[in-house]
Amino acid sequence: VGFVSEDEYLEIQGITREQSGDYECSASNDVAAPVVRRVKVTCSHHHPPYPPYISEAKGTGVPVGQKGTLQCEASAVPSAEFQWYKDDKRLIEGKKGVKVENRPFLSKLIFFNVSEHDYGNYTCVASNKLGHTNASIMLFEVKTTALTPWKGPGAVSEVSNGTSRRAGCIWLLPLLVLHLLLKF
């Protein structure tokens, strides 16, 4: 993400504080394994350090058994560190079925298989040495909707079991095949 340079220099014109963060330099040849170095870029010349502020906090509705992602975006110099909480309990990385993905300005809380007890209010905390801020983000349940073949096109029924969802997929298969045939 961001900037790529094939050259020995990476020049970023008109850098903004959103582009602060870790950059990676990789040098390789045919003789040895690539050498990789990371460098932290902080925009303090034009932008003095400042505490985090959360610019975007995205909740989401997910059916049981599906993948769900909560997203928290924060601007800060130096970059924010993120932590997630549910009911005042910190979520530890490696909890079964849950993954935290952190980047300098963005944190994602990913649920691979949402269950009933995952629903609720989560708190994203963004902090750096100058301060911290938080946002409340909801993971809520939505009922799955599927097309049911016996009601014809356009008919939608609410289902929460796998059988009707599968029937909907089978019904959509001819449309997909037709779409592919029309492309060629």
Phi, psi and chi 1 to 4 in degrees:
 res  aa     phi    psi   chi1   chi2   chi3   chi4
   1 VAL       -  139.6 -173.4      -      -      -
   2 GLY   101.6 -113.7      -      -      -      -
   3 PHE  -116.1  140.3  -52.5   96.0      -      -
   4 VAL  -129.3  136.6  177.7      -      -      -
   5 SER  -137.9  134.1  170.2      -      -      -
   6 GLU   -87.5   -7.8  -65.0  -63.2  -41.9      -
   7 ASP   -86.4  171.8 -156.4    4.7      -      -
   8 GLU   -78.7  -10.1   59.0 -169.7  -69.6      -
   9 TYR  -117.2  148.0  -61.9  102.8      -      -
  10 LEU  -120.2  112.4  172.8   64.0      -      -
  11 GLU  -105.7  124.3 -168.9  174.9  -30.1      -
  12 ILE  -111.3  108.8  -55.2  169.2      -      -
  13 GLN   -78.3  137.7  -61.2  -85.4  -20.2      -
  14 GLY    54.8   50.0      -      -      -      -
  15 ILE   -61.9  143.0 -167.1  164.1      -      -
  16 THR  -115.3  166.5   64.4      -      -      -
  17 ARG   -66.5  -22.9   62.4 -169.6 -174.2 -166.1
  18 GLU   -66.6  -20.3  -79.6   75.6   23.0      -
  19 GLN   -93.6    2.3  -68.1  154.8  -23.0      -
  20 SER   -63.2  157.1  -66.9      -      -      -
  21 GLY   139.7 -165.5      -      -      -      -
  22 ASP   -88.7  132.6  -66.7  -27.6      -      -
  23 TYR  -120.2  151.5  -74.6   77.9      -      -
  24 GLU  -120.6  135.4 -147.3  167.2   73.1      -
  25 CYS  -117.3  128.1  176.6      -      -      -
  26 SER  -122.1  124.3  173.9      -      -      -
  27 ALA  -114.4  130.6      -      -      -      -
  28 SER  -142.7  154.2   59.1      -      -      -
  29 ASN  -144.6 -174.4   59.0   22.1      -      -
  30 ASP   -81.3   -6.9  -60.0  -26.7      -      -
  31 VAL   -89.9  -48.5 -176.9      -      -      -
  32 ALA  -125.6  171.3      -      -      -      -
  33 ALA   -65.5  150.7      -      -      -      -
  34 PRO   -59.0  145.9  -18.2   26.6      -      -
  35 VAL  -103.4  127.3  176.6      -      -      -
  36 VAL  -118.8  131.9  177.4      -      -      -
  37 ARG  -128.0  141.6  -67.0  -75.2 -177.8  -93.3
  38 ARG  -105.6  144.3  -68.4  175.1   78.2   92.9
  39 VAL  -133.6  138.8   64.0      -      -      -
  40 LYS   -95.8  123.1 -169.1  176.1 -155.5   60.5
  41 VAL  -104.1  123.2  174.7      -      -      -
  42 THR  -119.9  126.2  -54.2      -      -      -
  43 CYS   -87.6   88.6  -77.2      -      -      -
  44 SER  -113.9   -9.9   55.8      -      -      -
  45 HIS   -64.2  -51.5  177.5   64.3      -      -
  46 HIS   -92.7  -25.8  -62.0  -68.9      -      -
  47 HIS  -126.3  106.8  -56.8  -77.2      -      -
  48 PRO   -62.6  157.3   16.3  -23.5      -      -
  49 PRO   -54.6  146.7  -22.7   31.7      -      -
  50 TYR  -148.4  153.6   59.8   96.4      -      -
  51 PRO   -70.4  161.0   22.5  -29.1      -      -
  52 PRO   -66.1  147.1  -14.2   24.9      -      -
  53 TYR  -132.8  140.2   67.9   87.9      -      -
  54 ILE   -86.2  117.6  -68.6  175.1      -      -
  55 SER   -90.3  -25.1   48.7      -      -      -
  56 GLU  -152.4  133.3 -163.6  166.3   -9.5      -
  57 ALA  -133.9  107.7      -      -      -      -
  58 LYS  -106.5  115.6  -88.8 -164.1 -163.6  141.4
  59 GLY   -87.5  175.1      -      -      -      -
  60 THR  -156.7  153.1 -170.2      -      -      -
  61 GLY  -103.9  131.2      -      -      -      -
  62 VAL  -139.9  137.0 -176.4      -      -      -
  63 PRO   -72.7  154.3   -9.2   21.7      -      -
  64 VAL   -56.3  137.3  170.9      -      -      -
  65 GLY    88.7   -5.8      -      -      -      -
  66 GLN  -100.2  172.4  -61.4  -68.2  -45.1      -
  67 LYS   -86.4  138.4 -178.0  178.4  175.3 -178.5
  68 GLY  -134.1  146.4      -      -      -      -
  69 THR  -133.1  127.9  -56.3      -      -      -
  70 LEU  -102.7  140.8  -62.2 -179.8      -      -
  71 GLN  -128.3  138.0 -153.4  166.6  -69.2      -
  72 CYS  -136.4  120.6 -177.0      -      -      -
  73 GLU  -114.8  130.0 -137.6  172.9  -77.2      -
  74 ALA  -136.2  139.9      -      -      -      -
  75 SER  -102.4  134.5 -166.3      -      -      -
  76 ALA  -167.2  150.1      -      -      -      -
  77 VAL  -133.7  120.5  172.2      -      -      -
  78 PRO   -64.2  164.5   15.5  -21.1      -      -
  79 SER   -50.2  150.5  -34.9      -      -      -
  80 ALA   -78.5  147.3      -      -      -      -
  81 GLU   -97.5  142.2  -54.1  -91.6  -35.9      -
  82 PHE  -112.3  146.6  -68.3   94.5      -      -
  83 GLN  -139.4  147.5  -68.2  174.6  -14.0      -
  84 TRP  -117.0  142.0  -71.1   89.3      -      -
  85 TYR  -132.3  149.6  -67.0   83.0      -      -
  86 LYS  -133.5  126.8 -176.0 -179.6 -172.9 -155.8
  87 ASP    50.1   49.1  -52.7  -38.4      -      -
  88 ASP    63.8    8.0  -61.0  -33.0      -      -
  89 LYS  -105.0  129.5  -77.8 -160.9 -128.8   16.8
  90 ARG   -71.5  134.9 -179.0  164.2  173.0 -153.0
  91 LEU   -83.1  123.3  -61.5 -178.6      -      -
  92 ILE   -91.2  133.7  -55.3  -59.9      -      -
  93 GLU   -55.2  136.3  175.1   68.9  -89.2      -
  94 GLY    98.2    1.0      -      -      -      -
  95 LYS   -60.0  140.4  176.8 -177.0  176.6  -77.4
  96 LYS   -54.2  124.9 -161.0  173.1  176.2  -52.0
  97 GLY    78.2    3.0      -      -      -      -
  98 VAL  -127.0  137.4  179.2      -      -      -
  99 LYS  -133.3  139.1 -176.1 -179.8  173.6 -150.8
 100 VAL  -106.3  126.6  177.6      -      -      -
 101 GLU  -114.2  113.2 -104.3  179.2   33.8      -
 102 ASN  -109.7  134.2  -74.7  -27.1      -      -
 103 ARG  -126.0  168.1  -82.3 -174.5 -104.3  149.4
 104 PRO   -53.2  -33.3  -28.9   35.1      -      -
 105 PHE  -120.1    6.8  -67.2   96.4      -      -
 106 LEU  -148.8  137.7  175.9   69.4      -      -
 107 SER  -129.0  137.6 -178.5      -      -      -
 108 LYS  -121.6  135.1  -70.9 -179.7 -178.7  178.7
 109 LEU  -107.9  112.4 -177.6   60.9      -      -
 110 ILE  -110.0  126.7  -58.2  162.8      -      -
 111 PHE  -106.3  121.2  -59.6   84.8      -      -
 112 PHE   -81.6  -25.0  -66.6  104.6      -      -
 113 ASN  -151.1   87.0 -176.1   -9.3      -      -
 114 VAL   -62.7  130.4  172.2      -      -      -
 115 SER  -116.3  168.4   67.2      -      -      -
 116 GLU   -50.9  -42.3  -71.9  -73.7  -16.4      -
 117 HIS   -77.6   -5.6   75.0  -94.3      -      -
 118 ASP   -78.9  -23.9  -70.3  -34.8      -      -
 119 TYR   -64.8  146.1  -65.4  123.1      -      -
 120 GLY   144.7 -164.7      -      -      -      -
 121 ASN   -98.6  128.1 -153.5    6.9      -      -
 122 TYR  -115.7  151.1  -70.6   80.2      -      -
 123 THR  -118.0  127.6  -56.1      -      -      -
 124 CYS  -100.9  125.3  164.9      -      -      -
 125 VAL  -113.6  124.2  178.1      -      -      -
 126 ALA  -111.7  128.4      -      -      -      -
 127 SER  -142.3  151.9   56.8      -      -      -
 128 ASN  -141.9 -173.4   69.3    7.5      -      -
 129 LYS   -66.3  -13.2   61.7 -173.6  179.4 -165.3
 130 LEU   -96.3  -10.2  -63.6  169.9      -      -
 131 GLY   159.0 -173.0      -      -      -      -
 132 HIS  -149.5  160.9   60.3   85.1      -      -
 133 THR  -148.3  162.1 -176.4      -      -      -
 134 ASN  -140.8  163.9   63.6   38.1      -      -
 135 ALA  -140.6  146.8      -      -      -      -
 136 SER   -97.8  129.0 -172.6      -      -      -
 137 ILE  -132.0  132.3  -55.6  172.1      -      -
 138 MET   -97.8  137.7  -77.6  -68.4  -73.3      -
 139 LEU  -110.6  113.6 -179.7   69.7      -      -
 140 PHE  -124.0  161.0   55.6   92.6      -      -
 141 GLU   -84.8  137.8 -177.4  173.4    6.6      -
 142 VAL  -124.3  144.0  -69.0      -      -      -
 143 LYS   -79.4  141.4  -63.0  -80.8 -175.9 -138.4
 144 THR   -74.5  145.8   52.3      -      -      -
 145 THR  -118.5  142.4   54.8      -      -      -
 146 ALA  -139.9  151.1      -      -      -      -
 147 LEU   -76.8  134.5  -71.0  165.9      -      -
 148 THR  -109.9  124.7   45.5      -      -      -
 149 PRO   -60.5  -32.7    4.5   -9.9      -      -
 150 TRP   -78.5   -5.1   50.6   88.5      -      -
 151 LYS  -105.6    0.1  -73.3 -172.4 -178.8  171.3
 152 GLY    80.0  175.4      -      -      -      -
 153 PRO   -65.1  146.5   17.8  -24.7      -      -
 154 GLY    86.4  -15.0      -      -      -      -
 155 ALA   -81.0  128.6      -      -      -      -
 156 VAL  -122.7  133.7  173.6      -      -      -
 157 SER  -125.6  151.4   68.2      -      -      -
 158 GLU   -85.4  127.0  -71.4 -131.3  -40.6      -
 159 VAL  -136.4  153.4  -69.7      -      -      -
 160 SER  -126.7    8.2  -35.6      -      -      -
 161 ASN  -112.3  166.3   59.5    9.4      -      -
 162 GLY   -74.2  -26.4      -      -      -      -
 163 THR   -64.9  -48.1   50.9      -      -      -
 164 SER   -68.2  -33.9 -166.7      -      -      -
 165 ARG   -64.7  -41.3 -163.4 -179.7  -49.7  144.5
 166 ARG   -64.0  -43.0 -126.0 -171.4  -38.0  -79.7
 167 ALA   -59.0  -39.1      -      -      -      -
 168 GLY   -62.0  -39.3      -      -      -      -
 169 CYS   -67.9  -40.1  -67.6      -      -      -
 170 ILE   -63.9  -40.1  -67.9  164.6      -      -
 171 TRP   -65.6  -32.5 -167.5   80.2      -      -
 172 LEU   -80.1  -17.2  -71.3  169.1      -      -
 173 LEU   -56.7  -47.7 -166.9   61.6      -      -
 174 PRO   -57.9  -35.5  -20.6   28.0      -      -
 175 LEU   -63.3  -41.5  -72.4  176.8      -      -
 176 LEU   -64.9  -44.9 -177.7   63.7      -      -
 177 VAL   -61.6  -44.5  171.3      -      -      -
 178 LEU   -60.6  -44.5 -177.9   65.8      -      -
 179 HIS   -59.1  -44.5  175.9   72.1      -      -
 180 LEU   -65.9  -39.7  -70.0  170.6      -      -
 181 LEU   -65.3  -37.4  -73.0  172.4      -      -
 182 LEU   -69.4  -25.1  -70.2  173.0      -      -
 183 LYS   -69.9  -28.6  -79.7 -175.7  108.7  153.9
 184 PHE  -106.1      -  -63.5  103.9      -      -
